[in-house]
Amino acid sequence: MAARHLLGGSRRRMPCRRGLELGIALLLMVSSVGCTHGPSNPSGEAKSAVVVSSDGGWLVITTPSAQFRLNATGAVQAELLVNGTALTLDDSQAAAGSPADYVVSGGRQVQDFTLELAQAKITDASGRLGKLGKRIEIPGRSPSSGLEETLACEVYDAFPSLLLTSTSYKNAGSSEVPVDQIITQQHIFNASLSDPRAAPYAMWSFHGSSEAWGKDDVMFLSDKFSRANPMQVVMHNDENQTGGGIPVVAFWTGAVGEAIGHAETVPLRMSLPVHTRGDGRVNASIVMDSGERLQPGQVYTTPLTFVSVFRGDFFEPLSLYSKMLQHQGLSMAHPTAADYQANWCGWGYEMDFTPKQMLDTIPKLKELGLKWATLDAGWFRSRGDWEPRADTFPDDSLQKVVKAYHDAGLHITLWWIPLVAEDGHGKDILNHRPYQMSRVVKEHPDWLILDKDGKPARATADLGALCPAVPEVQQYYKHLTERFIRDWGFDGHKLDFSYTVPACYNPKHHHKSPDDSIRAVGDVYRIILETTRALKPESVTQACPCGTPPSLAWLPYIDQAVTADPVGSRQVRLRTKMYKALLGPEAAIYGDHVELTEVQLSNTLHEVDKGRDFASEVGVGAVLGTKFTWPDYGPKFKVVELTPEKQAHWQKWIGIYNDKMLSRGKFLNLYTYGYDWPEGYAIEKDGKMYYAFYAPDKAKPWKGSIELRGLGPGSYSVVNYENGQQLVSVEASTPKLNVEFSQHLLLEVSKTPPLGGH
């Protein structure tokens, strides 16, 4: 039988036709909306290519590139269609008998939901992601709880590898039913289905949670792997107290990948837990804390979620996720020319820097060809008020620094943190001084976010937080932005510690939900960006979610992303790739300080940043950054001091960056991370292709064959653009080179004009 054939393997040859076996109701519905295998459309209107059919107890949704198979438990098996073969990671045999969707009610798991596939209702899609598509609504029920469910699925022609789902739960009984938690999009992944030689867990993964500072977001799974992946929750795993995240987890092998996540355009509290089971397979799901108490007849509908299937690595589902959000009206900010300029940051001088140190660095910046700088942390009296320190920046000395930079032809941005305020509790994580009571909290205590106990809630770095959903707070940040940009003359912002905020239980705010504060974070970032752009169109607004992926809340309201305190070169490269997927292939991604490409004692008061791997910024299209100190200020700054030897290295790479400006090129995802070795990247710019390859082990030379992918027909010359060395010529039909290199290889590939041509 077809169902048994499906369970027996991952690569199925696709039959030419499928019979409709779901009963008369389904047959009539399919006929009424029209099947692509049916008669021609006399009206000439465009028709959806999505086909709904059945196969041995599965409802099957087929597009030109993917197939989604649903059974009566709600389990979804996503398949990538490649040359007539269906590829998947979903292990339907391991998931047999386990519900994909269920609820926790009164502390009890309700897992006896059964969908009535024969009663599926098929109509045109709602239009959320385009005009063409199909919507399928399937009723079901749980005998033990009295809950009825309706699973709604949509597949769009414009997004043929993506399935949207949402489930409605109705209390069909006569008494109240608590809905504590909802589990949806539960999948059992098995890498062996795409590679019989691989262990079930042997796949790469991406985790979008802002879970802990410095934690890798791209990881190879192990037999003991477990990660909670909470979203939009202030975490307490380290003193940074991170939180936020991109609500996506993805998994891939060399043949196929799958991703799940939520598809709403607003940030939501939930988690996407992933763990390796005892049998080696990988369980992933979406968990939502509801807290609803359904009265008889009441309905609760879950947020929209998705599953997608792809070929490649995490770039593919993140790019698809971004396009899906934009199709729903979320618009990403367009970078300015300023966003691509290499930047020097004053953080090398640390918290107690002086105007003299900032001013004395100006000649060296000009000599190196740097045009943008950042005045970093330590200039202020207290977070929240953002007024200059009297001991280091008395009177108008801050404005004088800005004027000196402008007079020298340089631009300068200002470091600060939106939405936090010192409230007299806790201590500074950067220098461990006790927090003060900021003036804004003294004058406006009602603006604070309160926890369930009515106490000031703790945000990042153990600070208090101003509620972004309060209109007066939003206006306050507009005024702050005007002060920094218009009154003080700064050219933009480095918005640091950009995470989420706690849920707000302050009764004076009259929230409809405690999550109103979380959803309003983006409103404050939007105000900062729009106010800055109105005052200075050529400005930079950067947000740094230190050590973690970004937050959906503010992602559309920055024009320069940052790799955010990377721990080593690998995180620089992979986070640049992540942002190129989320913000677009030509987005401006600041690679952060090059010194962070090699870090010792990370995230401590004794951290040593000694990196000099500019190639991991330049080669992947990141914006170059550094935090050197100059001149010699003694042993405290010796590690980051720009010595004569380092200056030659810095000057070389800043020159390469300014000459090539690959950050403005088009990032092409032509190499699958984890399966194409050496690690490769490709950028198209000004009619040329640029490639970067990185050795798996920095300490060992790499020798072997590389493939220059993405070339059009013709002959090409290959140059090592780091040293100008002319290499061999290649033909697009056989674009492979035998090479040997240490650490990295950077190539510029130009089309060779035909003989006698122009």
C-alpha positions in Angstrom: 0.0 0.0 0.0 1.1 3.6 -0.6 1.2 4.4 3.1 3.5 1.5 3.9 5.7 2.5 1.1 5.9 6.0 2.6 6.9 4.7 6.0 9.6 2.5 4.6 12.0 5.2 3.2 12.7 8.9 2.6 13.2 9.0 -1.1 9.9 8.1 -2.9 9.4 8.3 -6.7 6.3 10.4 -7.3 3.4 8.7 -9.1 1.8 10.6 -12.0 -1.6 10.6 -10.5 -3.3 10.2 -7.1 -6.8 9.0 -6.5 -9.1 11.0 -4.2 -9.9 8.6 -1.3 -11.2 11.0 1.3 -14.9 10.5 0.7 -17.7 12.3 -1.2 -17.4 15.5 0.8 -13.8 16.0 -0.1 -14.3 15.0 -3.7 -17.0 17.6 -4.1 -14.9 20.3 -2.4 -11.9 19.7 -4.7 -14.2 19.7 -7.7 -15.8 23.0 -6.7 -12.5 24.9 -6.5 -11.0 23.2 -9.5 -8.1 20.8 -9.8 -5.0 21.6 -12.0 -5.5 18.2 -13.7 -9.0 19.1 -14.6 -10.4 20.8 -17.7 -8.9 24.1 -19.0 -10.1 27.3 -17.5 -12.3 29.1 -20.0 -12.1 32.5 -18.2 -8.4 32.7 -18.7 -7.8 33.7 -15.1 -4.7 32.5 -13.3 -5.2 29.3 -11.4 -3.4 27.9 -8.4 -0.9 25.1 -9.0 -1.6 23.7 -5.6 -3.3 20.3 -5.7 -5.0 18.6 -2.8 -5.5 14.9 -2.9 -5.3 11.8 -0.6 -3.0 8.8 -0.3 -3.7 5.9 2.0 -4.9 7.9 5.0 -2.9 11.0 4.4 -4.3 14.3 3.0 -1.7 15.5 0.5 -1.0 19.1 -0.6 1.3 19.2 -3.6 3.0 22.2 -5.2 5.5 22.2 -8.0 8.4 22.0 -5.5 7.1 20.5 -2.3 4.5 18.2 -0.8 2.9 18.3 2.6 1.2 15.2 4.0 -1.2 15.4 6.9 -2.6 12.4 8.9 -5.4 12.2 11.4 -3.1 13.0 14.4 -2.3 16.3 12.8 1.3 15.3 11.9 2.7 17.0 8.9 5.4 15.4 6.8 7.1 18.0 4.6 8.8 16.7 1.4 11.0 18.5 -1.1 10.4 17.3 -4.6 13.6 17.0 -6.7 13.5 15.4 -10.1 10.5 13.3 -9.2 11.8 12.2 -5.9 10.5 13.2 -2.5 13.1 14.1 0.1 12.3 14.6 3.8 13.6 14.6 7.4 10.2 13.9 8.9 10.1 10.4 10.3 6.4 9.5 10.1 7.1 6.0 11.4 8.7 7.3 14.6 5.8 9.8 15.0 3.1 7.2 14.4 0.5 7.3 17.2 1.9 10.6 18.7 -0.2 13.7 18.2 1.5 16.6 16.4 -0.8 19.1 18.1 -2.1 18.8 21.6 -2.9 20.9 24.7 -2.1 20.8 28.4 -5.3 21.3 30.4 -5.3 21.5 34.2 -1.8 20.0 34.2 -2.9 17.0 32.0 -1.8 16.4 28.5 -4.8 16.1 26.2 -3.4 13.9 23.3 -6.5 12.2 22.0 -7.4 14.7 19.2 -8.4 13.0 16.0 -8.8 14.9 12.7 -11.7 14.0 10.4 -9.8 14.1 7.1 -12.9 13.1 5.1 -14.6 16.3 6.2 -11.8 18.6 5.0 -13.1 21.8 3.5 -11.0 23.2 0.6 -11.3 26.8 -0.6 -9.1 29.5 -2.1 -6.5 30.8 0.3 -7.2 33.9 2.4 -4.8 36.1 0.5 -2.3 36.5 3.3 0.7 35.6 1.0 -0.7 36.2 -2.4 -3.7 35.8 -4.6 -3.2 32.2 -5.5 -3.2 29.2 -3.1 -5.4 26.8 -1.3 -6.9 26.8 2.2 -7.8 23.5 3.9 -9.9 23.4 7.1 -10.1 20.1 8.9 -12.3 19.5 12.0 -11.4 17.2 14.9 -12.2 16.6 18.5 -10.8 15.2 21.8 -13.3 12.9 23.5 -11.6 13.1 26.9 -11.7 17.0 27.1 -14.7 18.0 25.3 -12.6 20.3 23.0 -13.3 20.5 19.3 -10.4 21.6 17.0 -10.2 23.0 13.5 -6.8 22.8 11.8 -6.5 25.5 9.1 -3.7 25.1 6.6 -2.7 27.4 3.7 -0.2 26.9 0.9 0.5 29.7 -1.6 1.8 29.5 -5.1 4.2 32.4 -4.3 5.6 30.3 -1.4 5.4 26.7 -2.7 7.7 25.2 -0.1 5.9 26.7 2.9 2.8 25.4 4.8 1.0 27.8 7.2 -1.1 26.3 10.0 -3.2 27.5 12.8 -5.5 25.6 15.2 -8.7 26.7 16.8 -10.0 25.0 20.0 -13.6 25.3 21.0 -15.1 24.2 24.3 -18.0 22.0 23.1 -18.8 20.9 26.7 -20.9 22.4 29.5 -18.1 23.3 31.9 -15.0 25.5 31.9 -11.8 24.0 30.3 -8.5 25.4 31.2 -5.9 25.6 28.3 -2.6 26.0 30.0 -0.3 25.2 27.1 -0.5 24.4 23.4 2.0 22.3 21.6 2.0 22.5 17.8 4.2 21.8 14.8 5.7 18.8 16.5 8.2 16.9 14.3 10.4 13.9 14.6 13.4 14.5 12.4 15.7 11.7 11.2 18.9 12.5 9.2 19.1 8.8 8.2 16.1 9.3 5.8 18.3 11.4 3.5 21.6 9.6 4.2 21.3 6.0 5.4 24.9 6.1 6.6 24.2 9.0 9.0 23.0 8.7 12.6 19.4 10.0 13.0 20.7 13.1 14.8 23.6 13.8 12.4 22.4 17.1 11.0 23.2 20.8 11.3 20.8 23.2 13.0 20.0 26.9 13.4 18.4 28.2 16.7 17.0 31.7 16.6 16.7 32.2 20.4 18.5 34.9 22.3 19.2 32.4 25.0 22.7 33.2 26.3 25.6 35.5 25.5 28.1 33.9 23.1 26.1 30.7 22.5 26.4 29.3 19.0 23.2 29.6 16.9 24.5 27.3 14.2 25.3 23.9 15.7 25.8 20.2 14.7 23.4 18.1 16.7 24.6 15.4 19.1 23.0 12.3 20.7 22.5 14.3 23.9 21.5 17.7 22.4 18.8 19.7 24.2 17.9 23.4 23.8 14.8 25.2 25.0 14.9 28.1 22.5 12.6 30.5 24.5 11.4 33.6 22.6 10.8 37.1 23.9 11.6 36.2 27.5 14.2 38.0 29.6 16.8 35.3 30.3 18.9 34.8 33.4 21.6 32.6 32.1 24.3 35.2 32.4 24.7 38.8 33.7 23.7 40.2 30.3 20.1 38.8 30.8 19.5 38.4 27.1 16.2 37.7 25.4 14.2 38.3 22.2 15.1 36.1 19.2 14.0 35.1 15.7 11.2 32.5 16.1 12.7 29.9 13.7 14.6 26.7 14.1 16.0 24.9 11.1 17.6 21.5 10.4 19.5 20.3 7.3 21.6 17.6 5.8 23.4 17.8 2.5 20.2 16.8 0.6 17.3 18.4 2.4 16.3 20.7 5.2 13.2 21.6 7.2 12.3 24.6 9.4 9.5 25.5 11.8 8.5 28.8 13.4 5.8 31.3 14.0 4.6 33.4 11.1 3.1 36.4 12.9 4.7 39.9 12.3 4.7 40.7 16.0 7.0 39.3 18.7 5.3 36.5 20.8 6.3 34.7 23.9 6.8 31.0 23.1 9.5 28.4 22.8 10.8 26.1 20.1 12.4 23.3 22.1 14.7 20.9 20.4 16.1 17.7 21.9 17.6 14.4 20.7 15.4 11.4 21.8 16.6 8.2 23.3 16.4 6.5 19.8 18.6 9.2 18.3 15.9 11.0 16.4 15.4 14.7 17.0 12.2 16.2 18.4 11.2 19.8 17.6 8.0 21.7 18.3 6.4 25.0 19.2 5.2 25.5 22.7 2.8 28.3 23.6 1.7 29.2 27.2 -1.9 30.1 26.8 -3.4 30.5 30.3 -6.8 30.7 28.7 -9.9 29.3 30.5 -12.4 28.5 27.9 -16.1 28.8 28.9 -18.6 26.6 27.1 -18.8 27.7 23.4 -15.7 29.9 23.6 -12.9 29.5 21.0 -9.1 30.0 21.2 -7.1 30.3 18.0 -3.3 29.8 18.1 -1.0 32.2 16.3 0.0 31.3 12.8 2.9 28.9 12.5 4.8 27.3 9.6 6.9 24.4 8.3 9.1 24.8 5.3 11.3 22.4 3.3 14.4 23.5 1.5 17.7 22.6 0.0 20.8 24.2 1.4 21.5 25.6 4.9 19.8 28.0 7.4 20.1 30.9 4.9 17.2 29.5 2.8 14.5 29.2 5.5 15.5 32.6 7.1 15.3 34.3 3.7 12.0 32.7 3.1 10.8 33.7 6.6 11.8 37.3 5.9 10.0 37.4 2.6 6.9 36.0 4.2 6.9 38.7 6.8 7.5 41.4 4.2 4.6 40.0 2.2 2.4 40.5 5.2 3.4 44.2 5.4 6.5 44.2 7.5 9.1 46.5 5.7 12.8 46.2 6.4 14.7 49.6 6.5 16.8 50.4 3.5 20.5 51.1 4.4 22.1 54.4 3.5 25.6 54.8 2.0 26.8 55.6 5.5 25.9 52.2 6.8 28.6 50.6 4.6 31.5 52.7 5.9 34.2 51.0 7.9 34.0 52.1 11.6 36.4 52.6 14.5 34.9 52.3 17.9 36.2 53.9 21.1 35.4 50.9 23.2 39.1 50.0 23.2 39.5 52.7 25.8 36.8 51.1 27.9 34.4 52.8 30.4 36.6 55.6 31.7 37.7 57.1 28.4 38.3 60.8 28.1 37.7 63.4 25.4 41.5 63.6 24.9 41.7 59.9 24.0 38.9 60.3 21.5 40.5 63.5 20.0 44.0 62.1 19.9 42.9 59.2 17.8 41.6 61.4 15.0 44.9 61.7 13.0 45.3 57.9 13.0 41.8 57.4 11.7 42.4 59.7 8.8 45.7 58.1 8.1 44.1 54.7 7.9 41.2 55.8 5.7 38.5 55.5 8.3 35.6 57.9 8.1 33.2 56.8 10.8 33.6 56.3 14.6 31.6 55.5 17.7 31.7 57.1 21.1 31.1 54.1 23.2 29.9 53.2 26.7 31.0 55.2 29.8 30.2 58.8 28.7 26.9 59.0 30.8 26.0 59.5 34.5 23.2 57.0 34.6 21.3 54.8 32.1 17.9 56.2 31.4 18.8 59.9 31.7 21.7 59.7 29.2 23.4 62.9 30.4 27.2 63.3 30.2 29.4 62.4 33.2 30.6 65.6 35.0 34.1 64.1 35.8 35.0 63.1 32.2 32.7 65.1 30.0 32.0 68.4 31.9 30.0 71.2 30.4 29.8 71.0 26.6 32.9 68.8 26.1 30.8 66.0 24.5 29.6 68.4 21.8 33.2 69.6 21.3 34.3 66.0 20.5 31.5 65.7 17.9 32.6 69.1 16.4 36.2 68.0 16.2 35.3 64.8 14.4 33.1 66.8 12.0 35.9 69.4 11.4 38.2 66.5 10.5 35.8 65.1 8.0 34.7 62.2 10.2 31.3 61.1 11.3 30.5 59.8 14.8 27.7 57.7 16.4 26.7 57.5 20.1 26.4 54.4 22.2 23.2 54.0 24.4 20.5 51.6 25.4 16.8 52.2 24.7 14.1 51.3 27.3 16.3 50.7 30.3 16.8 52.9 33.4 18.8 52.7 36.6 16.4 52.4 39.5 18.8 52.0 42.4 18.8 48.2 42.3 21.7 46.0 41.0 25.1 46.8 39.7 26.7 47.8 36.4 27.9 44.6 34.6 30.6 46.6 32.7 32.4 48.0 35.8 30.4 46.6 38.7 29.5 50.0 40.3 26.1 50.1 42.0 23.3 51.5 39.9 22.0 54.9 40.8 18.5 56.2 40.9 18.0 57.9 37.5 16.1 61.1 37.3 13.6 59.7 34.8 12.6 57.1 37.4 12.4 59.6 40.2 10.2 61.9 38.1 8.1 59.2 36.3 8.0 56.0 38.5 4.7 55.2 36.8 6.5 54.6 33.5 8.3 51.5 34.9 7.4 47.9 33.9 6.2 46.0 37.0 6.3 42.3 37.5 3.4 40.1 38.8 4.3 41.1 42.4 4.1 44.8 41.6 7.9 45.3 41.8 10.1 46.9 39.2 10.8 44.1 36.6 14.4 43.4 35.7 15.5 43.9 32.1 18.9 43.3 30.5 21.9 43.8 32.7 19.6 43.8 35.8 18.3 47.2 35.0 14.8 48.6 35.4 12.7 49.1 32.2 10.4 51.8 30.9 7.3 50.4 29.3 7.4 51.0 25.6 3.6 50.7 25.3 3.1 54.0 27.3 2.7 56.9 24.9 4.7 59.2 27.2 7.6 56.8 27.1 7.6 56.8 23.3 7.6 60.6 23.3 10.5 60.6 25.7 12.6 58.5 23.3 11.7 60.8 20.5 13.0 63.7 22.5 16.2 61.8 23.5 16.9 61.1 19.8 16.4 64.7 18.9 18.9 65.7 21.7 21.5 63.3 20.4 21.2 64.0 16.7 20.0 67.6 16.4 21.3 69.2 19.6 24.6 67.3 20.1 25.3 66.7 16.5 25.8 62.9 16.5 25.4 61.1 13.2 23.6 58.0 14.5 23.4 55.4 17.2 24.9 52.2 18.5 21.9 50.8 20.4 23.5 48.2 22.6 22.0 45.5 24.8 19.1 45.3 22.3 17.1 42.4 23.6 13.4 42.3 24.8 11.6 43.7 27.8 9.7 41.9 30.5 5.9 41.5 30.4 4.3 44.5 32.1 1.8 44.1 34.9 1.6 47.8 35.9 -2.1 48.4 36.5 -1.7 52.1 35.7 -0.8 51.3 32.1 -4.2 49.6 31.5 -2.7 47.0 29.2 -5.0 44.6 27.4 -2.3 42.0 27.9 1.0 42.0 29.9 2.6 41.2 26.6 1.7 44.7 25.3 5.1 45.9 26.5 6.9 43.2 24.4 4.9 44.0 21.3 5.6 47.7 21.7 9.4 47.4 21.7 9.5 47.9 18.0 7.5 51.1 18.3 10.3 52.8 20.2 13.0 51.6 17.8 10.8 52.8 14.9 10.6 56.2 16.5 14.4 56.3 17.0 15.1 55.4 13.3 12.4 57.7 11.8 13.5 60.7 13.9 17.1 60.1 13.1 16.5 59.7 9.4 14.4 62.9 9.4 17.1 64.9 11.0 20.1 63.3 9.2 19.2 61.2 6.1 22.8 59.9 5.9 22.9 58.4 9.4 23.5 55.0 11.0 21.1 53.3 13.3 22.7 50.0 14.6 21.2 47.6 17.2 23.4 45.1 19.0 21.8 42.1 20.7 25.1 41.3 22.4 26.2 37.8 21.9 22.9 36.5 20.4 20.6 36.6 17.3 18.4 39.7 17.0 14.8 40.3 18.1 11.9 40.2 15.7 10.5 43.3 17.6 13.1 45.8 16.3 14.6 44.0 13.3 12.7 46.2 10.7 13.8 49.4 12.5 17.6 49.4 12.0 19.6 50.2 8.9 22.8 48.5 10.1 22.9 45.1 11.8 25.9 43.8 13.7 27.4 40.4 14.4 27.0 41.4 18.1 30.0 40.5 20.2 31.0 37.4 18.2 33.2 34.9 20.0 35.7 34.1 17.2 35.8 34.3 13.4 33.2 31.6 12.8 30.4 33.5 14.5 31.4 36.6 12.5 30.9 34.7 9.3 27.7 32.8 10.2 26.0 35.8 11.8 26.7 37.9 8.7 25.1 35.2 6.6 22.1 35.1 9.0 21.5 38.8 8.6 22.0 38.7 4.9 19.1 36.2 4.8 16.9 38.2 7.2 17.5 41.7 5.9 18.4 41.0 2.3 21.5 40.0 0.3 22.7 43.6 0.1 22.1 44.6 3.7 24.7 46.4 5.7 26.1 44.1 8.4 28.7 45.5 10.7 31.3 42.7 11.4 31.9 44.2 14.9 35.5 44.8 16.2 38.0 42.6 14.3 39.6 42.1 17.7 36.7 39.8 18.5 37.8 37.3 15.9 40.0 35.8 18.7 38.7 36.0 22.2 40.1 34.7 25.5 38.1 34.7 28.8 35.0 35.9 26.9 32.3 37.9 28.7 34.3 38.5 31.8 36.0 41.5 33.3 39.3 39.9 32.2 38.3 39.3 28.5 41.2 39.6 26.1 40.3 40.5 22.5 43.3 39.9 20.3 41.9 39.0 16.9 43.1 40.3 13.5 41.1 38.2 11.1 39.9 40.9 8.8 39.3 38.2 6.1 36.3 36.9 8.0 34.7 40.2 7.7 35.8 41.3 4.2 35.3 38.0 2.5 31.6 37.5 3.6 30.5 41.0 2.8 30.5 42.4 6.4 31.3 46.1 7.2 34.8 46.3 8.7 35.2 47.3 12.3 38.0 47.8 14.9 38.5 49.3 18.3 42.3 49.8 18.5 43.8 52.4 20.8 46.5 54.9 19.8 49.0 56.2 20.9 50.5 54.1 23.6 48.5 54.5 26.9 50.5 51.9 28.9 50.0 48.2 29.8 46.2 48.4 30.3 45.5 48.8 26.6 48.5 46.9 25.3 46.5 44.1 23.7 44.4 46.5 21.5 47.1 49.2 20.9 47.8 49.9 17.3 51.6 49.1 17.2 53.6 49.8 14.0 53.5 46.1 13.1 49.7 46.0 13.6 49.2 49.3 11.7 50.7 47.8 8.5 48.2 44.9 8.8 45.2 47.2 9.6 46.2 49.6 6.7 46.3 46.7 4.3 42.9 45.3 5.1 41.1 48.7 5.5 42.5 49.5 2.0 41.2 46.2 0.6 37.8 46.9 2.2 37.5 50.4 0.9 38.6 49.3 -2.6 36.3 46.3 -3.0 33.4 47.4 -0.8 32.0 43.8 -0.9 29.5 44.8 1.8 27.5 46.5 -1.0 27.6 43.5 -3.2 24.9 40.8 -3.5 25.4 37.9 -1.1 24.7 34.6 -2.9 24.0 31.4 -0.9 25.9 29.0 -3.2 27.5 26.8 -0.5 25.8 24.7 2.2 27.4 25.2 5.6 28.4 22.0 7.2 28.5 20.0 3.9 30.5 22.0 1.4 34.2 22.1 2.5 36.1 24.3 2.8 33.5 26.8 4.2 32.6 29.0 1.2 30.9 32.3 0.4 30.1 34.1 -2.8 29.3 37.7 -3.6 28.4 39.3 -6.9 29.4 42.9 -7.4 30.0 45.1 -10.5 29.9 42.3 -12.9 32.4 40.2 -11.0 32.2 37.3 -8.6 34.1 37.2 -5.3 34.7 34.0 -3.4 35.9 33.4 0.1 37.0 30.1 1.5 38.0 29.3 5.1 40.1 26.4 6.4 38.4 24.2 8.9 41.4 24.5 11.2 43.2 27.8 11.3 46.4 26.1 12.4 46.6 23.8 9.5 46.9 24.5 5.7 44.0 23.2 3.6 44.6 21.5 0.3 42.1 20.2 -2.2 39.6 21.2 -4.9 37.2 24.1 -4.7 34.3 24.9 -7.0 33.5 28.4 -8.2 29.7 28.2 -8.3 27.3 30.7 -10.0 29.4 31.6 -13.1 27.6 32.2 -16.3 28.9 30.7 -19.6 32.4 31.7 -20.7 36.0 31.9 -19.5 37.1 33.6 -16.4 40.4 34.9 -14.9 41.0 34.3 -11.2 42.9 36.6 -8.9 43.8 36.4 -5.3 42.6 39.8 -4.3 44.3 39.8 -1.0 47.8 39.9 -2.6 47.0 40.6 -6.3 48.4 37.2 -7.4 47.0 36.1 -10.8 45.9 32.5 -10.7 44.7 30.2 -13.5 41.8 30.8 -15.8 38.7 28.6 -15.6 35.8 27.7 -17.8 32.3 28.0 -16.3 31.6 24.5 -17.5 34.4 23.1 -15.3 34.8 25.8 -12.5 37.1 23.8 -10.2 40.5 24.7 -8.9 43.1 22.7 -7.0 44.4 25.0 -4.2 46.3 25.0 -1.0 46.0 27.8 1.5 46.3 28.7 5.2 43.3 30.2 7.1 41.6 31.8 4.1 41.5 32.3 0.3 39.9 35.3 -1.2 39.3 35.3 -5.0 38.1 37.8 -7.6 36.8 36.2 -10.7 36.3 38.3 -13.9 34.9 37.2 -17.3 37.6 37.1 -20.0 36.6 38.9 -23.2 36.6 36.7 -26.2 39.5 37.0 -28.6 39.0 39.9 -30.9 36.1 41.1 -28.8 35.5 44.3 -26.8 
